[in-house]
Amino acid sequence: ADSTHDMGSTSLRWANIYTDNLATNEVTETVYNLTGTAIDPSNGGIQYKTLTANTTFSISSFNEGNSVTLMIDDGSSYTAAWPIITWVNNNGAAPTLKTSGYTVLTLWRVGSVYYGAVVGAA
C-alpha cells in the first residue's frame, strides 16, 4: 500500500518511489575468466579461475572502492597466495581452497588497505 507522509509543503509517496526503483534499476556484472594472476576490476565484477599450479595473485590495480567476487577452483589441490590482503573473516587467515568446486572470495580496497572475505563454496 502507498504511504503518504505530509512534510509541510512536501508530500512523498514512499511505495511508488520504492517500487519504481525496484522496477527500473538492476545491476548486471561482467563475468571474466581470469587467465593470469593479476585480478583487475576493470575486467569484471565477477571473475573465476581454475588453478594449474600454486599461484600468487596480485590485486595492485584496485583503486579505492573497487571490489571483485572471485571464484577459484583449485584444480588438483593447488594453493593460492595473497601477499597484501587483510582477511576480515576466516580468523584473519587466507583461505584454504576447497578440494572440489569453487572457493568464493570477495576482494576490495578502502584507502590503501586491501581486504578479502571468504564467502563460501560453490
Backbone as ProteinMPNN parsed JSONL, in Angstrom:
{"seq_chain_A": "ADSTHDMGSTSLRWANIYTDNLATNEVTETVYNLTGTAIDPSNGGIQYKTLTANTTFSISSFNEGNSVTLMIDDGSSYTAAWPIITWVNNNGAAPTLKTSGYTVLTLWRVGSVYYGAVVGAA", "coords_chain_A": {"N_chain_A": [[0.835, -1.181, 0.0], [0.362, 2.261, -0.682], [2.112, 4.858, 0.997], [1.609, 7.924, 2.278], [3.251, 10.777, 3.339], [2.979, 13.728, 5.099], [4.896, 16.529, 4.875], [4.93, 19.351, 5.575], [4.949, 21.486, 2.932], [5.67, 19.466, 1.294], [4.926, 16.34, 0.051], [5.416, 12.888, 0.151], [5.262, 9.937, -1.69], [5.934, 7.025, -0.643], [5.77, 4.233, -1.385], [5.488, 4.274, -4.173], [7.892, 5.471, -4.983], [9.733, 3.582, -4.026], [8.866, 1.218, -5.38], [9.17, 2.034, -8.058], [11.975, 2.325, -8.225], [12.81, -0.318, -7.742], [11.719, -1.578, -9.937], [13.017, -0.466, -12.129], [15.793, -0.378, -11.783], [18.704, -2.281, -12.056], [21.505, -4.388, -11.557], [23.99, -5.642, -13.549], [26.628, -7.723, -13.625], [29.845, -8.009, -15.17], [31.208, -11.052, -16.186], [34.228, -12.73, -15.92], [36.793, -14.781, -17.216], [39.568, -15.426, -15.577], [42.766, -15.529, -16.699], [45.393, -15.054, -16.069], [47.351, -13.92, -13.293], [46.856, -11.477, -12.206], [44.383, -9.726, -10.69], [42.042, -7.71, -11.932], [39.759, -5.204, -11.514], [38.591, -3.879, -13.683], [38.15, -5.781, -15.563], [35.891, -7.14, -14.835], [33.243, -7.598, -12.448], [32.768, -10.069, -11.407], [34.851, -12.746, -11.273], [36.528, -15.714, -12.372], [38.617, -18.59, -11.874], [40.533, -21.431, -12.704], [42.99, -23.122, -11.091], [46.227, -24.057, -12.252], [48.592, -24.494, -11.176], [50.444, -23.819, -8.137], [49.654, -20.578, -7.03], [50.344, -17.099, -6.915], [48.479, -14.351, -6.333], [47.805, -11.05, -7.637], [46.608, -7.871, -6.726], [47.044, -5.266, -7.252], [46.06, -3.407, -9.055], [43.68, -2.443, -8.147], [41.629, 0.296, -7.395], [40.685, 2.66, -4.838], [37.635, 1.679, -3.455], [37.045, -0.205, -5.395], [35.898, -3.532, -6.092], [35.833, -7.116, -6.27], [34.289, -10.194, -6.921], [35.586, -13.313, -6.562], [35.932, -16.509, -7.901], [37.475, -19.478, -7.237], [38.756, -22.444, -8.507], [40.543, -25.045, -7.289], [41.825, -26.824, -8.952], [43.975, -29.311, -8.985], [44.404, -29.63, -6.121], [45.968, -27.296, -5.692], [47.524, -24.315, -4.335], [46.762, -20.96, -3.221], [48.27, -17.782, -2.953], [48.273, -14.688, -1.187], [49.621, -11.82, -1.02], [49.12, -9.138, 0.012], [46.682, -8.842, 1.325], [44.275, -8.121, 3.808], [42.551, -10.254, 5.71], [39.204, -10.415, 6.615], [37.565, -12.226, 7.793], [37.47, -15.742, 8.53], [39.194, -16.189, 10.623], [41.162, -14.274, 10.249], [42.954, -15.334, 8.488], [44.356, -16.338, 5.323], [42.321, -18.077, 2.939], [41.943, -21.66, 2.869], [41.757, -23.475, -0.006], [38.856, -25.067, -1.37], [38.619, -28.571, -2.041], [37.1, -29.518, -4.088], [35.023, -28.108, -6.576], [34.265, -24.575, -6.381], [35.98, -22.101, -4.426], [34.723, -19.242, -3.019], [35.422, -15.833, -2.973], [35.474, -12.449, -1.802], [36.993, -9.47, -2.731], [38.332, -6.273, -1.926], [39.099, -2.719, -1.852], [39.833, -0.179, 0.469], [40.8, 3.034, 1.099], [44.216, 2.737, 1.481], [44.248, 0.089, 2.024], [43.898, -3.329, 1.345], [41.326, -5.648, 1.302], [39.91, -8.868, 2.094], [37.396, -11.409, 1.983], [36.123, -14.558, 2.848], [33.585, -16.007, 1.141], [32.268, -18.425, 0.693], [31.485, -21.678, -0.585], [31.031, -22.933, -3.902]], "CA_chain_A": [[0.0, 0.0, 0.0], [1.093, 3.528, -0.707], [2.19, 5.575, 2.264], [1.831, 9.34, 2.024], [3.692, 11.48, 4.53], [2.907, 15.167, 4.938], [6.073, 17.202, 5.416], [4.704, 20.748, 5.225], [4.528, 21.62, 1.551], [6.189, 18.333, 0.531], [4.353, 15.026, 0.342], [6.144, 11.819, -0.53], [4.562, 8.668, -1.808], [7.052, 6.093, -0.468], [5.624, 2.972, -2.109], [5.749, 4.495, -5.585], [9.329, 5.683, -5.146], [10.382, 2.305, -3.792], [8.514, 0.314, -6.465], [9.785, 2.495, -9.297], [13.395, 1.996, -8.191], [12.97, -1.756, -7.891], [11.316, -1.996, -11.273], [13.842, 0.08, -13.203], [17.227, -0.456, -11.53], [19.285, -3.601, -11.859], [22.947, -4.424, -11.759], [24.477, -6.83, -14.235], [28.084, -7.761, -13.551], [30.591, -8.701, -16.215], [31.865, -12.256, -15.692], [35.51, -12.803, -16.629], [37.652, -15.936, -16.974], [40.9, -14.926, -15.259], [43.765, -16.447, -17.243], [46.684, -14.77, -15.447], [47.33, -13.852, -11.83], [46.509, -10.108, -11.809], [42.938, -9.525, -10.611], [41.802, -6.316, -12.315], [38.323, -4.944, -11.507], [38.09, -3.409, -14.975], [37.768, -6.959, -16.36], [34.564, -7.587, -14.441], [32.983, -7.683, -11.023], [32.808, -11.482, -11.043], [35.924, -13.401, -12.013], [36.731, -17.099, -11.956], [39.89, -19.15, -12.324], [40.937, -22.778, -12.317], [44.437, -23.123, -10.928], [47.004, -25.113, -12.91], [49.814, -24.538, -10.375], [50.354, -22.918, -6.989], [49.525, -19.259, -7.645], [50.341, -15.88, -6.121], [47.641, -13.372, -7.013], [48.103, -9.628, -7.489], [45.435, -7.002, -6.829], [47.581, -3.901, -7.177], [45.347, -2.496, -9.952], [42.461, -1.97, -7.493], [41.537, 1.652, -6.861], [39.809, 2.703, -3.675], [36.232, 1.441, -3.777], [36.897, -1.352, -6.293], [35.705, -4.849, -5.491], [35.665, -8.232, -7.19], [33.979, -11.513, -6.389], [36.477, -14.247, -7.248], [35.65, -17.926, -7.706], [38.696, -20.214, -7.547], [38.768, -23.904, -8.487], [41.956, -25.332, -7.011], [42.395, -27.762, -9.916], [44.43, -30.564, -8.349], [44.929, -29.301, -4.79], [46.947, -26.218, -5.707], [47.304, -23.298, -3.316], [46.778, -19.558, -3.645], [48.916, -16.871, -2.006], [47.701, -13.347, -1.219], [50.629, -11.096, -0.24], [48.803, -7.843, 0.627], [45.27, -8.789, 1.711], [43.853, -8.271, 5.193], [41.352, -11.104, 5.701], [38.31, -9.926, 7.661], [36.938, -13.374, 8.453], [38.364, -16.9, 8.441], [40.18, -15.966, 11.689], [42.227, -13.407, 9.761], [43.892, -16.109, 7.669], [43.998, -16.602, 3.921], [41.528, -19.306, 2.89], [42.372, -22.922, 2.271], [40.813, -23.688, -1.103], [38.078, -26.305, -1.362], [39.229, -29.577, -2.914], [36.245, -29.704, -5.263], [34.193, -26.928, -6.794], [34.883, -23.253, -6.241], [36.028, -21.295, -3.211], [34.268, -17.919, -3.437], [36.002, -14.761, -2.172], [35.25, -11.068, -2.202], [38.187, -8.658, -2.507], [38.04, -4.864, -2.118], [40.091, -1.779, -1.333], [39.393, 1.045, 1.131], [42.041, 3.765, 1.365], [45.355, 1.992, 0.936], [44.182, -1.269, 2.564], [43.222, -4.336, 0.526], [40.618, -6.581, 2.171], [39.321, -10.049, 1.499], [36.49, -12.192, 2.819], [35.707, -15.831, 2.302], [32.124, -16.016, 1.036], [31.816, -19.802, 0.848], [31.809, -22.617, -1.663], [30.017, -23.048, -4.969]], "C_chain_A": [[0.88, 1.244, 0.0], [1.069, 4.158, 0.677], [2.523, 7.02, 1.952], [2.176, 10.011, 3.338], [3.689, 12.977, 4.251], [4.103, 15.802, 5.631], [5.967, 18.676, 5.036], [4.207, 20.819, 3.802], [4.986, 20.45, 0.694], [5.509, 17.058, 0.983], [5.118, 13.999, -0.47], [5.283, 10.575, -0.567], [5.629, 7.578, -1.827], [6.921, 4.839, -1.313], [5.936, 3.16, -3.585], [7.243, 4.71, -5.845], [10.056, 4.356, -5.041], [10.122, 1.339, -4.949], [9.172, 0.736, -7.764], [11.263, 2.155, -9.331], [13.628, 0.502, -8.369], [12.689, -2.197, -9.317], [12.298, -1.55, -12.344], [15.342, -0.05, -12.984], [17.653, -1.893, -11.344], [20.764, -3.506, -12.148], [23.289, -5.734, -12.44], [25.991, -6.755, -14.249], [28.661, -8.445, -14.788], [31.297, -9.876, -15.56], [33.085, -12.502, -16.562], [36.283, -14.051, -16.218], [39.081, -15.431, -16.803], [41.938, -15.941, -15.736], [45.154, -16.219, -16.642], [46.552, -14.767, -13.945], [46.957, -12.465, -11.312], [44.994, -9.94, -11.857], [42.683, -8.042, -10.822], [40.303, -6.078, -12.372], [37.769, -4.48, -12.853], [37.708, -4.578, -15.889], [36.377, -7.471, -16.011], [34.45, -7.735, -12.949], [32.923, -9.106, -10.502], [33.868, -12.129, -11.918], [36.081, -14.819, -11.492], [38.014, -17.625, -12.567], [40.017, -20.585, -11.826], [42.451, -22.784, -12.252], [45.064, -24.307, -11.668], [48.36, -25.279, -12.229], [49.556, -23.721, -9.116], [50.475, -21.494, -7.516], [49.573, -18.152, -6.606], [49.577, -14.825, -6.911], [48.107, -11.957, -6.712], [46.8, -8.857, -7.61], [45.854, -5.54, -6.825], [46.869, -2.921, -8.107], [44.037, -1.991, -9.358], [42.622, -0.509, -7.089], [40.635, 1.609, -5.638], [38.356, 2.566, -4.123], [36.001, 0.303, -4.748], [36.645, -2.62, -5.494], [35.503, -5.877, -6.589], [35.232, -9.446, -6.379], [34.786, -12.492, -7.228], [36.114, -15.674, -6.874], [36.886, -18.704, -8.157], [38.441, -21.71, -7.426], [40.227, -24.295, -8.323], [42.574, -26.347, -7.958], [42.723, -29.079, -9.25], [45.129, -30.256, -7.033], [46.068, -28.294, -4.812], [46.588, -25.194, -4.633], [47.343, -21.911, -3.938], [47.438, -18.741, -2.549], [48.414, -15.458, -2.269], [48.606, -12.417, -0.427], [50.166, -9.824, 0.468], [47.365, -7.73, 1.121], [45.109, -8.967, 3.219], [42.542, -9.052, 5.168], [40.47, -10.74, 6.89], [37.514, -11.042, 8.334], [37.911, -14.545, 8.327], [39.501, -16.781, 9.464], [41.375, -15.151, 11.226], [43.236, -14.098, 8.87], [43.401, -16.223, 6.229], [43.264, -17.945, 3.861], [42.325, -20.505, 2.372], [41.324, -23.249, 1.215], [40.116, -25.036, -0.973], [38.693, -27.29, -2.351], [38.353, -29.926, -4.114], [35.324, -28.495, -5.375], [34.989, -25.651, -6.564], [34.906, -22.791, -4.791], [35.709, -19.877, -3.655], [34.778, -16.882, -2.442], [35.497, -13.421, -2.671], [36.49, -10.284, -1.802], [37.823, -7.204, -2.757], [39.141, -4.011, -1.503], [39.397, -0.566, -0.736], [40.66, 1.782, 1.563], [43.19, 3.015, 0.715], [45.354, 0.538, 1.391], [43.351, -2.154, 1.63], [42.617, -5.373, 1.471], [40.123, -7.778, 1.373], [38.424, -10.733, 2.5], [36.159, -13.475, 2.093], [34.18, -15.838, 2.31], [31.588, -17.422, 1.263], [32.256, -20.645, -0.319], [30.677, -22.639, -2.682], [30.275, -24.301, -5.76]], "O_chain_A": [[1.963, 1.28, 0.584], [0.108, 3.997, 1.429], [3.594, 7.314, 1.423], [1.476, 9.835, 4.336], [4.31, 13.443, 3.296], [4.295, 15.629, 6.835], [6.79, 19.195, 4.282], [3.15, 20.27, 3.487], [4.723, 20.431, -0.509], [5.517, 16.732, 2.17], [5.427, 14.221, -1.641], [4.652, 10.213, 0.426], [6.165, 7.242, -2.883], [7.909, 4.419, -1.917], [6.578, 2.304, -4.194], [7.789, 4.189, -6.818], [10.903, 4.041, -5.876], [11.054, 0.709, -5.447], [9.682, -0.108, -8.5], [11.766, 1.732, -10.372], [14.551, 0.102, -9.077], [13.353, -3.093, -9.839], [12.401, -2.205, -13.381], [16.106, 0.151, -13.927], [17.047, -2.638, -10.574], [21.211, -2.639, -12.898], [22.921, -6.808, -11.963], [26.569, -5.83, -14.82], [28.045, -9.337, -15.37], [31.914, -9.726, -14.506], [32.995, -12.488, -17.79], [36.416, -14.349, -15.031], [39.729, -15.051, -17.778], [41.988, -17.068, -15.244], [46.003, -17.108, -16.705], [45.749, -15.508, -13.379], [46.762, -12.288, -10.109], [44.39, -10.002, -12.928], [43.062, -7.214, -9.993], [39.624, -6.687, -13.198], [36.585, -4.676, -13.127], [37.014, -4.378, -16.886], [35.754, -8.164, -16.815], [35.442, -7.971, -12.261], [33.015, -9.332, -9.295], [33.798, -12.071, -13.146], [35.807, -15.099, -10.325], [38.448, -17.177, -13.628], [39.661, -20.908, -10.693], [43.123, -22.488, -13.241], [44.507, -25.404, -11.705], [49.177, -26.1, -12.647], [48.557, -23.007, -9.035], [51.321, -21.228, -8.37], [48.936, -18.239, -5.556], [49.973, -14.451, -8.014], [48.719, -11.694, -5.677], [45.98, -9.142, -8.483], [45.075, -4.673, -6.427], [47.052, -1.711, -7.966], [43.346, -1.192, -9.991], [43.638, -0.129, -6.507], [39.908, 0.639, -5.427], [37.908, 3.247, -5.045], [34.859, -0.126, -4.917], [37.116, -2.764, -4.366], [35.063, -5.554, -7.692], [35.745, -9.693, -5.287], [34.684, -12.501, -8.455], [36.001, -16.014, -5.696], [37.299, -18.606, -9.313], [37.976, -22.192, -6.393], [41.064, -23.911, -9.14], [43.74, -26.704, -7.79], [41.827, -29.879, -8.981], [46.302, -30.582, -6.852], [47.024, -28.415, -4.046], [45.482, -25.208, -4.093], [47.88, -21.711, -5.027], [47.202, -18.971, -1.363], [48.163, -15.074, -3.411], [48.37, -12.238, 0.768], [50.783, -9.451, 1.466], [46.875, -6.618, 1.318], [45.723, -9.845, 3.824], [41.535, -8.559, 4.659], [40.925, -10.751, 8.034], [36.858, -10.806, 9.349], [39.087, -14.326, 8.037], [40.625, -17.213, 9.208], [42.478, -15.313, 11.747], [44.265, -13.515, 8.53], [42.2, -16.207, 5.957], [43.554, -18.846, 4.648], [43.241, -20.373, 1.561], [40.132, -23.294, 1.517], [40.709, -26.017, -0.524], [39.229, -26.884, -3.382], [38.822, -30.565, -5.056], [34.903, -27.932, -4.365], [36.22, -25.655, -6.555], [33.977, -23.052, -4.027], [36.35, -19.357, -4.568], [34.598, -17.023, -1.233], [35.134, -13.283, -3.839], [36.981, -10.411, -0.68], [37.084, -6.912, -3.697], [39.987, -4.493, -0.75], [38.493, 0.008, -1.344], [41.488, 1.237, 2.293], [43.137, 2.696, -0.473], [46.333, -0.178, 1.18], [42.263, -1.782, 1.192], [43.309, -5.912, 2.336], [39.943, -7.713, 0.157], [38.647, -10.659, 3.708], [35.94, -13.484, 0.882], [33.558, -15.692, 3.362], [30.577, -17.602, 1.942], [33.268, -20.367, -0.963], [29.517, -22.392, -2.352], [29.544, -24.596, -6.705]]}, "name": "protein", "num_of_chains": 1, "seq": "ADSTHDMGSTSLRWANIYTDNLATNEVTETVYNLTGTAIDPSNGGIQYKTLTANTTFSISSFNEGNSVTLMIDDGSSYTAAWPIITWVNNNGAAPTLKTSGYTVLTLWRVGSVYYGAVVGAA"}
